[in-house]
Amino acid sequence: MDDVGQTLLNWASAFVTLQMVEYLLENGADVNCGLKSSSLYYAACFCRPSIAKILLK
């Protein structure tokens, strides 16, 4: 978690590739971790439906 309470998965859900999100999930990233918002929230806010679908599995 960084200094503003976001995880690498949160940032990746908003700004990085689907492959990176899949990699993070395969290696134990917690979808529900983060101080203010979840990775799903960021995927939705940044119009990333393919990432949102992966996060919901």
C-alpha positions as CSV (number, residue, x, y, z in Angstrom):
1,M,0.0,0.0,0.0
2,D,1.3,3.4,-0.9
3,D,1.3,6.7,1.1
4,V,-2.3,7.5,0.0
5,G,-3.7,4.1,0.8
6,Q,-3.8,2.5,-2.6
7,T,-2.5,-0.8,-3.7
8,L,-0.6,-1.8,-6.8
9,L,-3.7,-3.6,-8.0
10,N,-5.8,-0.4,-7.5
11,W,-3.4,1.6,-9.6
12,A,-3.2,-1.2,-12.2
13,S,-7.0,-1.4,-12.4
14,A,-7.1,2.2,-13.4
15,F,-4.1,2.8,-15.6
16,V,-2.3,-0.4,-16.6
17,T,-2.9,-3.4,-18.9
18,L,-5.3,-6.3,-18.3
19,Q,-2.2,-8.6,-18.3
20,M,-0.7,-6.8,-15.4
21,V,-4.0,-7.0,-13.4
22,E,-4.1,-10.8,-14.2
23,Y,-0.5,-11.2,-13.1
24,L,-1.1,-9.4,-9.8
25,L,-4.2,-11.5,-9.1
26,E,-2.4,-14.7,-9.9
27,N,0.3,-13.7,-7.4
28,G,-2.0,-13.0,-4.5
29,A,-3.1,-9.4,-4.8
30,D,-6.2,-8.7,-2.7
31,V,-9.1,-7.3,-4.7
32,N,-10.7,-5.7,-1.6
33,C,-7.6,-4.1,-0.1
34,G,-7.2,-0.4,-0.1
35,L,-8.0,2.4,2.4
36,K,-10.7,4.3,0.5
37,S,-11.7,2.4,-2.6
38,S,-11.4,-1.0,-4.1
39,S,-9.8,-2.1,-7.4
40,L,-13.3,-2.6,-8.8
41,Y,-14.1,1.0,-8.1
42,Y,-11.1,2.2,-10.0
43,A,-11.8,-0.1,-13.0
44,A,-15.4,1.3,-13.1
45,C,-14.4,4.9,-12.7
46,F,-11.8,4.7,-15.5
47,C,-14.2,2.8,-17.9
48,R,-12.2,-0.5,-17.8
49,P,-14.9,-3.1,-18.2
50,S,-12.6,-5.9,-19.1
51,I,-10.6,-5.4,-15.9
52,A,-13.9,-5.1,-13.9
53,K,-15.0,-8.4,-15.2
54,I,-11.7,-10.1,-14.1
55,L,-11.9,-8.5,-10.7
56,L,-15.5,-9.8,-10.2
57,K,-14.4,-13.5,-10.7
